[in-house]
């Protein structure tokens, strides 16, 4: 061995390499298992046809249905090959113009993602939650922990549009609301994003969200402004000001990393897309609750009539469709 510090002396790097190796080995194993099971089904099909065995033919049909689903799952996992896809995700939801109606829509989106996270057996941790003036929320930031969390959720980047009869409108008129969703990869500690302390403005204030007797008694909430970029992040969920600052800095590092990456991606995107396409692509999905129910993804022209099921977290058809079509704009 070469003298000096061994590769294995870095536990974080070792863990990352071993995790990637395990995931790649799993994909190779899954492919080999599929190939073997497909061959077995082919042999069983030939025997069933030779002997006119209806029961065996039924078994082949069931096996092929399972194989088809496994092929779809493997194909999707192979699409998640971006450098950050394996990472956890940081999701921010911001209400658009429209006051209470837009804030209520943002809370509906927050609930939708919480249900999806639960369905995927991922973990969710709220970093910042700003309640609306009367109902809903003005903005929220949360982390999603799970295998390929960012790879899945990156396709949710963009503007989400709601059309419904507003419960906040006494005239019962149909209203359109917008909220934006931005997803960033959570960075591993070995990726360095240089942040100069003199470029930061740190403000402390009293928390306004849930937190029991601690709320509004001490200035534990933290807001950090990165002056060169204008990015503002806040955290008020923890009782410790120090913990809130650590969480806010983690979000800031991820957002600065994604901002620089977005600048590079935008230069490449301009070579392929017209300005009109970029503008149209900002509105990724419409959720129509009146006069009929439908959720439409404009990137892949996918319509789903059961809007309530989508709002209850059934997002996989959209996420998988966008990933398989390669239409997750601006994220790689």
Residue frames as qw, qx, qy, qz and C-alpha x, y, z in Angstrom:
[[0.000, 0.888, 0.460, 0.000, 0.00, 0.00, 0.00],
 [0.339, 0.605, -0.053, 0.718, 1.14, 3.54, -0.74],
 [0.373, -0.256, -0.532, 0.716, 2.28, 5.33, 2.37],
 [0.145, -0.146, -0.019, -0.978, -0.02, 8.01, 3.73],
 [0.499, 0.109, 0.485, -0.710, -3.71, 8.23, 4.54],
 [0.182, 0.148, 0.943, 0.238, -5.72, 5.29, 3.26],
 [0.308, -0.250, -0.477, -0.785, -8.90, 5.76, 1.19],
 [0.547, -0.446, -0.702, -0.093, -10.73, 3.76, 3.85],
 [0.321, -0.231, -0.480, 0.783, -9.75, 6.35, 6.48],
 [0.243, 0.009, -0.064, -0.968, -12.46, 8.61, 5.05],
 [0.245, 0.257, 0.899, -0.255, -15.68, 7.00, 6.35],
 [0.439, 0.595, 0.239, -0.629, -18.03, 9.39, 4.50],
 [0.385, 0.543, -0.551, -0.503, -16.44, 8.76, 1.11],
 [0.011, -0.132, 0.991, 0.024, -16.31, 5.04, 1.82],
 [0.374, 0.376, 0.714, -0.457, -20.02, 4.99, 2.67],
 [0.481, 0.622, -0.058, -0.615, -20.94, 6.81, -0.57],
 [0.276, 0.448, -0.775, -0.351, -18.84, 4.48, -2.74],
 [0.101, 0.023, 0.985, -0.135, -20.21, 1.35, -1.07],
 [0.445, 0.477, 0.506, -0.565, -23.79, 2.63, -1.42],
 [0.480, 0.599, -0.315, -0.558, -23.31, 3.32, -5.13],
 [0.140, 0.305, -0.927, -0.168, -21.74, -0.09, -5.58],
 [0.284, 0.204, 0.873, -0.339, -24.69, -1.76, -3.86],
 [0.508, 0.573, 0.226, -0.601, -27.19, 0.11, -6.04],
 [0.406, 0.551, -0.577, -0.446, -25.35, -0.80, -9.26],
 [0.007, -0.152, 0.988, -0.028, -25.06, -4.43, -8.16],
 [0.418, 0.350, 0.679, -0.492, -28.81, -4.47, -7.44],
 [0.536, 0.600, -0.097, -0.586, -29.59, -3.19, -10.95],
 [0.292, 0.425, -0.815, -0.265, -27.38, -5.84, -12.55],
 [0.159, 0.036, 0.955, -0.250, -28.98, -8.54, -10.41],
 [0.501, 0.463, 0.428, -0.593, -32.49, -7.32, -11.28],
 [0.497, 0.559, -0.410, -0.522, -31.66, -7.40, -14.99],
 [0.174, 0.275, -0.942, -0.084, -30.27, -10.93, -14.77],
 [0.300, 0.200, 0.829, -0.427, -33.32, -12.09, -12.78],
 [0.548, 0.533, 0.123, -0.632, -35.64, -10.58, -15.39],
 [0.406, 0.495, -0.661, -0.392, -33.78, -12.24, -18.24],
 [0.014, 0.108, -0.988, 0.111, -33.93, -15.63, -16.50],
 [0.386, 0.343, 0.672, -0.531, -37.62, -15.31, -15.62],
 [0.531, 0.549, -0.154, -0.627, -38.45, -14.27, -19.18],
 [0.306, 0.348, -0.853, -0.242, -36.68, -17.36, -20.53],
 [0.139, 0.087, 0.933, -0.319, -38.57, -19.56, -18.04],
 [0.486, 0.461, 0.366, -0.646, -41.88, -18.01, -19.12],
 [0.474, 0.504, -0.486, -0.534, -41.05, -18.64, -22.76],
 [0.151, 0.166, -0.974, -0.029, -40.36, -22.32, -22.04],
 [0.266, 0.278, 0.784, -0.487, -43.60, -22.64, -20.07],
 [0.499, 0.509, 0.013, -0.701, -45.52, -20.93, -22.90],
 [0.395, 0.377, -0.737, -0.398, -44.18, -23.37, -25.49],
 [0.030, -0.018, -0.984, 0.176, -45.09, -26.37, -23.31],
 [0.355, 0.384, 0.558, -0.645, -48.58, -24.99, -22.61],
 [0.519, 0.497, -0.236, -0.654, -49.24, -24.45, -26.31],
 [0.288, 0.272, -0.891, -0.221, -48.00, -27.93, -27.23],
 [0.096, -0.182, -0.951, 0.231, -50.24, -29.57, -24.64],
 [0.280, -0.519, -0.428, -0.685, -53.14, -27.08, -24.96],
 [0.452, -0.384, -0.652, 0.472, -52.93, -26.52, -21.21],
 [0.084, -0.809, -0.278, -0.512, -55.25, -23.57, -20.40],
 [0.622, -0.763, -0.121, 0.128, -54.15, -23.45, -16.75],
 [0.692, -0.215, 0.161, 0.670, -50.49, -23.20, -17.72],
 [0.288, 0.538, 0.322, 0.724, -51.32, -20.48, -20.26],
 [0.334, -0.877, -0.245, -0.245, -53.05, -18.53, -17.49],
 [0.710, -0.575, 0.021, 0.406, -49.93, -18.84, -15.35],
 [0.568, 0.158, 0.256, 0.766, -47.79, -17.49, -18.22],
 [0.015, 0.769, 0.313, 0.557, -50.10, -14.48, -18.55],
 [0.539, -0.834, -0.118, 0.013, -49.75, -13.74, -14.83],
 [0.738, -0.315, 0.142, 0.580, -45.96, -14.12, -14.98],
 [0.434, 0.398, 0.305, 0.748, -45.67, -11.81, -17.99],
 [0.185, -0.882, -0.254, -0.351, -47.77, -9.13, -16.27],
 [0.649, -0.718, 0.029, 0.249, -45.39, -9.22, -13.30],
 [0.687, -0.034, 0.274, 0.672, -42.35, -9.17, -15.60],
 [0.242, 0.696, 0.321, 0.596, -43.75, -6.18, -17.50],
 [0.371, -0.914, -0.103, -0.133, -44.12, -4.24, -14.23],
 [0.735, -0.500, 0.176, 0.423, -40.56, -5.18, -13.18],
 [0.582, 0.297, 0.319, 0.687, -39.20, -4.06, -16.56],
 [0.002, -0.863, -0.240, -0.444, -40.99, -0.73, -16.15],
 [0.570, -0.817, 0.018, 0.090, -39.52, -0.28, -12.65],
 [0.745, -0.228, 0.265, 0.567, -36.01, -1.16, -13.85],
 [0.424, 0.565, 0.324, 0.630, -36.31, 1.17, -16.84],
 [0.204, -0.933, -0.135, -0.265, -37.30, 4.01, -14.54],
 [0.683, -0.662, 0.133, 0.279, -34.41, 3.34, -12.17],
 [0.697, 0.082, 0.312, 0.640, -32.01, 3.43, -15.12],
 [0.193, 0.802, 0.254, 0.505, -33.33, 6.89, -16.01],
 [0.437, -0.898, 0.024, -0.046, -32.26, 8.14, -12.58],
 [0.855, 0.052, -0.009, 0.516, -28.61, 8.45, -13.53],
 [0.129, 0.887, -0.068, 0.438, -28.00, 12.15, -12.86],
 [0.446, 0.323, -0.581, 0.600, -25.14, 13.06, -10.57],
 [0.206, -0.223, 0.483, -0.821, -27.55, 14.23, -7.85],
 [0.652, -0.194, -0.473, -0.560, -30.45, 11.80, -8.42],
 [0.637, -0.164, -0.721, 0.217, -29.48, 9.55, -5.53],
 [0.139, 0.143, -0.449, 0.871, -29.48, 12.46, -3.07],
 [0.026, -0.612, -0.687, 0.392, -32.17, 13.50, -0.64],
 [0.161, 0.584, 0.412, 0.681, -34.29, 16.44, -1.80],
 [0.079, -0.384, -0.389, 0.834, -35.11, 19.89, -0.46],
 [0.083, 0.571, 0.683, 0.448, -38.51, 21.14, -1.61],
 [0.018, -0.279, -0.262, 0.924, -39.80, 24.72, -1.42],
 [0.087, 0.634, 0.718, 0.274, -43.43, 25.72, -2.09],
 [0.096, -0.238, -0.133, 0.957, -44.30, 29.40, -2.56],
 [0.294, 0.692, 0.628, -0.202, -47.78, 30.87, -3.00],
 [0.310, 0.311, 0.383, 0.812, -48.31, 33.05, -6.05],
 [0.177, -0.059, 0.076, -0.980, -50.35, 36.21, -6.30],
 [0.501, -0.322, -0.637, -0.489, -53.93, 35.84, -5.16],
 [0.385, -0.476, 0.374, -0.696, -53.89, 36.14, -1.38],
 [0.627, -0.209, 0.625, -0.415, -55.80, 33.55, 0.62],
 [0.901, 0.339, 0.045, -0.268, -56.82, 31.50, -2.42],
 [0.602, 0.601, -0.508, 0.137, -53.20, 31.02, -3.56],
 [0.146, -0.510, 0.727, -0.436, -52.07, 30.33, 0.00],
 [0.805, -0.040, 0.429, -0.409, -54.75, 27.66, 0.40],
 [0.857, 0.470, -0.188, -0.093, -53.59, 26.10, -2.89],
 [0.276, 0.633, -0.667, 0.279, -50.01, 26.03, -1.57],
 [0.483, -0.321, 0.681, -0.447, -51.19, 24.15, 1.52],
 [0.912, 0.229, 0.156, -0.302, -53.00, 21.66, -0.73],
 [0.667, 0.588, -0.448, 0.093, -49.73, 21.08, -2.59],
 [0.101, -0.555, 0.717, -0.410, -47.89, 20.68, 0.72],
 [0.742, -0.097, 0.519, -0.413, -50.40, 18.01, 1.77],
 [0.874, 0.435, -0.107, -0.188, -50.16, 16.30, -1.64],
 [0.468, 0.594, -0.616, 0.219, -46.39, 15.93, -1.38],
 [0.363, -0.417, 0.689, -0.469, -46.64, 14.80, 2.25],
 [0.879, 0.092, 0.312, -0.350, -49.00, 12.01, 1.15],
 [0.778, 0.543, -0.315, -0.005, -46.70, 11.04, -1.74],
 [0.107, 0.611, -0.703, 0.349, -43.72, 10.91, 0.63],
 [0.626, -0.228, 0.595, -0.450, -45.71, 8.65, 2.94],
 [0.917, 0.308, 0.062, -0.246, -46.64, 6.34, 0.04],
 [0.644, 0.598, -0.448, 0.162, -42.96, 6.04, -0.96],
 [0.842, -0.452, -0.188, 0.227, -41.92, 5.27, 2.63],
 [0.446, 0.466, -0.198, 0.738, -39.65, 8.31, 2.54],
 [0.407, -0.576, -0.470, 0.531, -39.12, 10.66, 5.49],
 [0.134, 0.770, 0.230, 0.580, -40.10, 14.32, 5.62],
 [0.461, -0.457, -0.364, 0.668, -38.68, 17.04, 7.87],
 [0.121, 0.926, 0.292, 0.207, -40.08, 20.57, 7.85],
 [0.548, 0.041, -0.124, 0.826, -37.40, 23.26, 7.74],
 [0.048, 0.146, 0.136, -0.979, -39.61, 26.33, 7.44],
 [0.010, -0.558, -0.806, -0.201, -43.38, 26.84, 7.44],
 [0.019, 0.080, 0.115, -0.990, -44.97, 30.26, 7.00],
 [0.186, 0.528, 0.812, -0.164, -48.72, 30.14, 7.65],
 [0.112, 0.513, 0.460, 0.716, -51.08, 32.24, 5.54],
 [0.115, -0.227, 0.218, -0.942, -52.84, 35.34, 6.78],
 [0.682, -0.109, 0.138, -0.710, -56.27, 33.66, 6.98],
 [0.944, 0.010, 0.303, -0.131, -55.72, 30.10, 5.75],
 [0.850, 0.483, -0.073, 0.199, -53.16, 27.98, 3.94],
 [0.676, -0.481, 0.139, 0.540, -49.49, 28.87, 3.80],
 [0.228, 0.913, -0.190, -0.279, -47.35, 31.57, 2.22],
 [0.521, 0.603, -0.604, 0.011, -44.37, 29.28, 1.85],
 [0.858, -0.407, 0.296, -0.098, -42.82, 26.07, 3.15],
 [0.415, 0.611, -0.674, -0.003, -39.50, 24.29, 2.85],
 [0.846, -0.328, 0.365, -0.210, -38.95, 20.65, 3.78],
 [0.051, 0.512, -0.834, -0.198, -36.44, 17.89, 3.22],
 [0.937, 0.096, -0.029, -0.336, -37.29, 14.49, 1.75],
 [0.212, -0.556, 0.804, 0.006, -35.05, 11.61, 2.78],
 [0.867, 0.155, 0.442, -0.170, -35.07, 8.43, 0.73],
 [0.546, -0.124, 0.644, 0.521, -33.34, 6.57, -2.08],
 [0.237, 0.290, 0.574, 0.728, -33.49, 8.67, -5.26],
 [0.007, 0.730, 0.530, -0.432, -35.68, 11.29, -3.56],
 [0.039, 0.643, -0.180, -0.743, -34.23, 14.11, -5.68],
 [0.096, -0.077, 0.819, 0.560, -34.28, 11.96, -8.81],
 [0.048, 0.554, 0.828, 0.080, -38.03, 11.53, -8.49],
 [0.053, -0.810, -0.428, 0.397, -38.98, 14.97, -7.22],
 [0.240, -0.349, 0.294, 0.857, -36.86, 17.03, -9.63],
 [0.071, 0.336, 0.724, 0.599, -39.63, 16.62, -12.21],
 [0.153, -0.765, -0.611, 0.134, -41.95, 18.63, -9.92],
 [0.291, -0.338, 0.020, 0.895, -40.00, 21.85, -10.50],
 [0.050, 0.297, 0.519, 0.800, -42.24, 24.57, -11.90],
 [0.345, -0.043, 0.168, -0.922, -45.57, 26.36, -11.65],
 [0.024, -0.298, -0.954, 0.021, -48.65, 24.42, -10.52],
 [0.277, -0.118, -0.168, -0.939, -52.07, 25.84, -11.53],
 [0.088, 0.323, 0.890, -0.311, -55.39, 25.26, -9.76],
 [0.308, -0.177, -0.340, -0.871, -58.84, 25.96, -11.24],
 [0.224, -0.365, -0.883, 0.192, -61.85, 25.62, -8.90],
 [0.302, -0.780, -0.310, -0.452, -64.83, 27.31, -7.28],
 [0.265, 0.363, -0.540, 0.712, -63.11, 29.22, -4.52],
 [0.477, -0.561, -0.661, 0.146, -64.41, 28.55, -0.98],
 [0.325, -0.416, -0.243, 0.814, -63.16, 32.06, -0.13],
 [0.063, -0.062, -0.356, -0.930, -65.27, 33.78, -2.80],
 [0.343, 0.295, 0.618, -0.643, -68.79, 34.66, -1.62],
 [0.553, 0.458, -0.158, -0.678, -69.99, 34.91, -5.23],
 [0.823, 0.030, 0.566, -0.039, -69.06, 31.29, -5.94],
 [0.564, 0.762, -0.232, -0.217, -67.03, 32.17, -9.03],
 [0.948, 0.097, 0.014, 0.304, -64.42, 29.97, -10.61],
 [0.135, -0.941, 0.302, 0.071, -60.90, 31.11, -9.77],
 [0.855, 0.355, -0.248, 0.285, -57.40, 30.28, -10.96],
 [0.475, -0.834, 0.279, 0.020, -54.46, 30.13, -8.53],
 [0.725, 0.516, -0.396, 0.227, -50.76, 29.51, -8.96],
 [0.633, -0.707, 0.311, 0.046, -48.02, 28.19, -6.70],
 [0.512, 0.662, -0.547, 0.029, -44.40, 27.47, -7.49],
 [0.920, -0.350, 0.175, 0.042, -42.50, 24.35, -6.49],
 [0.371, 0.756, -0.531, 0.093, -38.71, 24.23, -6.51],
 [0.962, -0.264, 0.056, 0.043, -36.67, 21.13, -5.73],
 [0.173, 0.809, -0.549, 0.118, -32.96, 21.08, -4.89],
 [0.847, 0.022, -0.505, 0.161, -30.61, 18.18, -4.17],
 [0.592, -0.789, 0.162, -0.027, -29.34, 17.93, -0.60],
 [0.479, 0.693, -0.513, 0.163, -25.56, 18.08, -0.81],
 [0.887, -0.244, -0.287, 0.266, -23.26, 15.62, 0.86],
 [0.428, -0.869, 0.071, 0.238, -20.78, 17.10, 3.31],
 [0.663, -0.222, 0.396, 0.595, -17.85, 16.36, 1.00],
 [0.365, 0.637, 0.392, 0.555, -19.16, 18.77, -1.67],
 [0.341, -0.416, -0.229, 0.811, -17.81, 22.22, -0.84],
 [0.152, 0.808, 0.378, 0.424, -19.80, 25.38, -1.52],
 [0.418, -0.040, -0.271, 0.866, -17.75, 28.39, -0.46],
 [0.170, -0.855, -0.409, -0.270, -19.82, 30.96, 1.41],
 [0.332, 0.279, -0.313, 0.845, -18.12, 34.11, 2.67],
 [0.250, -0.551, -0.667, 0.435, -19.50, 35.19, 6.04],
 [0.041, -0.374, -0.047, 0.925, -19.37, 38.84, 4.96],
 [0.228, -0.075, -0.616, -0.750, -21.85, 37.99, 2.18],
 [0.351, -0.444, -0.823, -0.048, -24.46, 36.90, 4.73],
 [0.272, -0.367, 0.224, -0.861, -27.00, 38.86, 6.72],
 [0.381, -0.233, -0.886, 0.125, -28.36, 36.82, 9.62],
 [0.379, -0.378, 0.090, -0.840, -31.56, 37.93, 11.33],
 [0.180, -0.171, -0.930, 0.271, -33.22, 36.29, 14.31],
 [0.438, -0.245, -0.084, -0.861, -36.88, 36.55, 15.18],
 [0.487, -0.069, 0.712, -0.502, -39.57, 34.85, 17.21],
 [0.020, 0.087, 0.938, 0.335, -41.04, 31.70, 15.68],
 [0.488, 0.063, 0.030, -0.870, -44.63, 31.95, 14.45],
 [0.667, 0.033, -0.641, -0.379, -45.40, 28.30, 13.79],
 [0.874, -0.398, -0.240, -0.141, -45.95, 25.24, 15.97],
 [0.489, 0.413, -0.563, 0.523, -43.59, 24.80, 18.88],
 [0.594, -0.501, -0.592, 0.212, -45.49, 24.81, 22.16],
 [0.373, -0.873, -0.202, 0.239, -44.62, 27.11, 25.01],
 [0.581, -0.267, 0.228, 0.734, -41.28, 28.00, 23.41],
 [0.318, 0.563, 0.476, 0.596, -42.96, 29.91, 20.56],
 [0.025, -0.832, -0.188, -0.521, -42.87, 33.73, 20.75],
 [0.626, -0.770, -0.039, 0.112, -40.85, 33.73, 23.98],
 [0.505, -0.548, 0.405, 0.529, -37.33, 33.66, 22.55],
 [0.486, 0.740, -0.253, -0.390, -35.88, 34.71, 19.21],
 [0.664, -0.240, 0.691, 0.159, -34.92, 31.23, 18.06],
 [0.721, 0.588, 0.359, 0.069, -35.98, 31.51, 14.40],
 [0.391, -0.481, 0.394, 0.678, -33.25, 32.39, 11.90],
 [0.622, 0.749, 0.223, -0.043, -33.39, 34.10, 8.51],
 [0.532, -0.392, 0.409, 0.629, -30.24, 34.18, 6.35],
 [0.522, 0.828, 0.093, -0.182, -29.89, 36.46, 3.33],
 [0.704, -0.076, 0.366, 0.604, -27.12, 35.76, 0.82],
 [0.073, 0.778, 0.044, -0.623, -26.44, 39.30, -0.39],
 [0.061, -0.370, 0.634, 0.676, -24.73, 38.59, -3.77],
 [0.041, -0.181, -0.898, -0.399, -27.51, 36.28, -5.01],
 [0.433, -0.203, -0.009, -0.878, -30.44, 37.70, -3.06],
 [0.618, -0.195, -0.749, -0.138, -31.40, 34.20, -1.84],
 [0.369, -0.434, 0.426, -0.703, -33.24, 34.21, 1.50],
 [0.620, -0.148, -0.768, -0.054, -33.73, 31.08, 3.60],
 [0.393, -0.492, 0.353, -0.692, -35.36, 30.76, 6.99],
 [0.570, -0.127, -0.810, 0.051, -35.82, 28.10, 9.63],
 [0.343, -0.439, 0.313, -0.770, -38.01, 28.27, 12.72],
 [0.825, -0.181, -0.437, -0.309, -38.90, 24.66, 13.45],
 [0.698, -0.061, -0.574, 0.425, -36.25, 23.90, 16.08],
 [0.460, -0.853, -0.237, 0.072, -36.12, 25.32, 19.60],
 [0.614, -0.467, 0.161, 0.616, -32.40, 25.99, 19.32],
 [0.287, 0.895, -0.102, -0.325, -31.30, 29.07, 17.38],
 [0.196, -0.568, 0.735, 0.314, -28.04, 27.26, 16.61],
 [0.481, 0.165, 0.854, 0.109, -29.91, 24.27, 15.15],
 [0.448, 0.789, 0.366, -0.208, -32.15, 26.55, 13.08],
 [0.107, 0.846, -0.376, -0.363, -29.09, 28.32, 11.68],
 [0.341, -0.302, 0.850, 0.265, -27.44, 25.00, 10.77],
 [0.505, 0.442, 0.741, 0.013, -30.56, 23.86, 8.92],
 [0.330, 0.893, 0.123, -0.279, -30.90, 27.20, 7.14],
 [0.075, -0.713, 0.588, 0.375, -27.23, 27.07, 6.05],
 [0.467, 0.000, 0.862, 0.195, -27.77, 23.58, 4.66],
 [0.474, 0.706, 0.522, -0.071, -30.66, 24.86, 2.55],
 [0.130, 0.916, -0.168, -0.341, -28.62, 27.90, 1.45],
 [0.285, -0.471, 0.745, 0.376, -25.69, 25.75, 0.30],
 [0.484, 0.291, 0.812, 0.147, -28.02, 23.55, -1.73],
 [0.362, 0.850, 0.345, -0.168, -29.73, 26.53, -3.34],
 [0.007, -0.834, 0.389, 0.391, -26.43, 28.21, -4.27],
 [0.393, -0.206, 0.841, 0.309, -25.20, 24.93, -5.74],
 [0.455, 0.518, 0.721, 0.069, -28.39, 24.52, -7.76],
 [0.207, 0.907, 0.085, -0.357, -28.32, 28.18, -8.87],
 [0.092, -0.651, 0.609, 0.444, -24.88, 27.78, -10.43],
 [0.378, 0.051, 0.897, 0.225, -25.86, 24.48, -11.98],
 [0.400, 0.717, 0.540, -0.184, -29.03, 26.07, -13.38],
 [0.125, 0.843, -0.222, -0.474, -26.98, 28.83, -15.03],
 [0.164, -0.379, 0.818, 0.402, -24.89, 26.24, -16.84],
 [0.367, 0.332, 0.868, 0.039, -27.95, 24.20, -17.82],
 [0.323, 0.798, 0.301, -0.409, -29.73, 27.31, -19.12],
 [0.053, 0.663, -0.507, -0.549, -26.88, 27.99, -21.55],
 [0.155, -0.060, 0.940, 0.299, -27.30, 24.51, -23.00],
 [0.316, 0.541, 0.741, -0.241, -31.10, 24.77, -22.97],
 [0.243, 0.751, -0.002, -0.614, -31.04, 27.94, -25.07],
 [0.004, -0.384, 0.758, 0.527, -29.36, 25.99, -27.85],
 [0.023, 0.167, 0.967, 0.189, -32.37, 23.67, -28.17],
 [0.017, 0.655, 0.733, -0.182, -35.48, 25.51, -27.05],
 [0.098, 0.576, 0.257, 0.770, -37.21, 28.64, -28.26],
 [0.064, -0.154, 0.422, -0.891, -38.26, 31.39, -25.86],
 [0.656, -0.183, -0.175, -0.711, -41.92, 30.45, -26.31],
 [0.794, -0.086, -0.601, -0.022, -41.25, 26.85, -25.31],
 [0.362, 0.073, -0.619, 0.693, -39.37, 27.95, -22.21],
 [0.309, -0.160, 0.208, -0.914, -42.24, 30.26, -21.17],
 [0.776, -0.136, -0.341, -0.513, -44.83, 27.56, -21.79],
 [0.701, 0.035, -0.683, 0.202, -42.78, 25.03, -19.89],
 [0.009, -0.300, 0.544, -0.784, -42.95, 27.05, -16.69],
 [0.695, -0.107, 0.256, -0.664, -46.53, 25.91, -16.11],
 [0.079, 0.268, -0.953, -0.115, -45.97, 22.22, -15.76],
 [0.144, -0.296, -0.944, 0.003, -49.33, 21.02, -14.49],
 [0.382, -0.253, -0.051, -0.888, -52.96, 22.12, -14.15],
 [0.036, -0.219, -0.920, 0.322, -55.35, 20.80, -11.50],
 [0.340, -0.196, -0.299, -0.870, -58.92, 21.45, -12.65],
 [0.043, 0.201, 0.880, -0.429, -61.68, 20.88, -10.10],
 [0.351, 0.664, 0.516, -0.412, -64.46, 22.81, -11.89],
 [0.727, -0.018, 0.052, -0.684, -66.46, 22.47, -14.13],
 [0.958, 0.060, -0.274, -0.066, -64.97, 18.98, -14.42],
 [0.621, -0.671, 0.396, 0.085, -62.17, 17.15, -12.61],
 [0.877, 0.403, -0.042, 0.259, -58.86, 16.54, -14.36],
 [0.428, -0.757, 0.324, 0.373, -55.15, 16.90, -13.69],
 [0.767, 0.622, 0.057, 0.144, -53.11, 17.58, -16.82],
 [0.566, -0.523, 0.307, 0.559, -49.33, 17.53, -17.18],
 [0.465, 0.837, -0.019, -0.289, -48.54, 19.87, -20.06],
 [0.097, -0.667, 0.683, 0.282, -45.06, 18.47, -20.67],
 [0.136, -0.113, 0.964, 0.198, -46.18, 14.97, -21.59],
 [0.511, -0.045, -0.348, -0.785, -49.85, 15.67, -22.40],
 [0.312, -0.153, -0.927, 0.140, -51.01, 13.25, -19.69],
 [0.472, -0.376, -0.017, -0.797, -54.55, 13.63, -18.30],
 [0.240, -0.140, -0.920, 0.275, -55.86, 11.91, -15.17],
 [0.358, -0.540, -0.429, -0.630, -59.55, 12.26, -14.34],
 [0.670, -0.588, -0.438, 0.113, -59.35, 11.33, -10.65],
 [0.173, 0.737, -0.225, 0.613, -58.07, 14.68, -9.39],
 [0.630, -0.677, 0.179, -0.335, -58.72, 13.83, -5.74],
 [0.970, -0.118, 0.033, 0.211, -56.49, 10.76, -5.97],
 [0.583, 0.513, -0.129, 0.617, -53.68, 12.93, -7.36],
 [0.166, -0.741, 0.201, -0.619, -54.14, 15.48, -4.57],
 [0.839, -0.492, 0.150, -0.177, -53.97, 12.56, -2.13],
 [0.404, -0.658, 0.605, 0.193, -50.43, 11.81, -3.33],
 [0.821, 0.237, 0.498, 0.150, -50.86, 9.67, -6.45],
 [0.148, 0.873, -0.258, -0.386, -48.09, 11.44, -8.37],
 [0.583, -0.281, 0.688, 0.328, -46.17, 8.46, -9.74],
 [0.635, 0.546, 0.509, 0.199, -47.86, 8.43, -13.19],
 [0.221, 0.975, -0.014, 0.032, -46.76, 12.04, -13.74],
 [0.362, -0.768, 0.501, 0.165, -43.29, 11.66, -12.24],
 [0.672, -0.079, 0.686, 0.266, -42.57, 8.44, -14.11],
 [0.582, 0.698, 0.398, 0.123, -44.03, 9.79, -17.34],
 [0.107, 0.978, -0.175, -0.044, -41.88, 12.92, -17.25],
 [0.455, -0.610, 0.619, 0.197, -38.73, 10.99, -16.38],
 [0.697, 0.147, 0.665, 0.225, -39.28, 8.37, -19.07],
 [0.487, 0.809, 0.295, 0.148, -39.98, 11.10, -21.63],
 [0.617, -0.019, -0.001, 0.787, -36.85, 12.99, -20.58],
 [0.046, 0.730, 0.307, 0.609, -38.83, 16.22, -20.10],
 [0.520, -0.736, -0.284, 0.326, -37.73, 17.28, -16.62],
 [0.396, 0.796, 0.010, 0.458, -36.53, 20.66, -17.84],
 [0.022, -0.833, 0.294, -0.469, -33.57, 22.34, -16.28],
 [0.624, -0.553, 0.504, -0.224, -32.72, 19.48, -13.90],
 [0.722, 0.406, -0.556, -0.063, -30.27, 16.68, -14.52]]
